[in-house]
Amino acid sequence: MLIRAGYEISLKCDNATPMMALLSVHPSRAADIRSPSPIVANHGAPMWSFADQFGNVCTRTMVPAGTLTLSTDFVIEDSGLADPVVLSAFEVPVESLPDDVLKFLLPSRYCETDRLSALAWSLFGGAPRGWARAQSIVQYVHDHITFGYEHASATRSAWDAYQQRVGVCRDFAHLAVAFCRCMNIPARYCTGYLGDISVPPVDAPMDFSAWFEAYLGDRWYTFDARHNTPRVGRILMARGRDAADVALTTTFGPSTLMGFRVFTEQV
């Protein structure tokens, strides 16, 4: 399967402002890209990339005073298969986890495990260990939060999402990640493209999507608390402890979002 994807994002800065962006396809999918996929900017300032601590591609530049537009348009090959479901995947005891996985058990900016631990154990302590427990967390979060773009908030944490019971995909992911960590299941936040492929189209503007991965057995598995069903055509851009690690754009000074368009569709 071939998927065409891309975006056009415009930011306005009153003064020249440094910026960092995580808008490239994740290196784990680089071999699947079938057309050039550079980030194109409407300014002449240099742009360069580096790999952050999680292996994501970060792009840096200096935004001149005025409006900066970043865009890309590429084709990527996908297996066409839905997210795998492995009911036999088991929980790994903390003492046996790989060293580089341990950080995904710790609290983070948007995932306050200290505030949610007692609740998590009361809700999921009796669930069968392994895949079934991770899925029970996904089901609970899916049922607990009402989705709506009007509920978007850049400061809402997992605790807030639990209390307010509304949010967007990042809030579903944060609460599920926090609950998993409370139950000693390593979990990491993911962001990328997810189009309406093999599902009825949604009558709403396309956006980037957030989901999470849980470490079970000897690998990471994809879970999606917002949709709560295996999906086709995910294109990963970045992973981290939570949304603070994978912000699409970070300006080191005041900025205003002037335009935002995302597209992803089967070719």
Secondary structure by P-SEA (a helix, b strand, c coil): ccccccbbbbbbbccccccccccccccccccccccccccccccccbbbbbbcccbbbbbbbbbcccbbbbbccbbbbcccccccccccccccccccccccccccccccccccccccaaaaaaccccccccaaaaaaaaaaaaaacccccccccccccaaaaaaaccccaaaaaaaaaaaaaaacbbbbbbbbbbcccccccccccbbbbbbcccccccbbbbbbccccccccccccccccccccccccccccccccccbbbbbbbcc
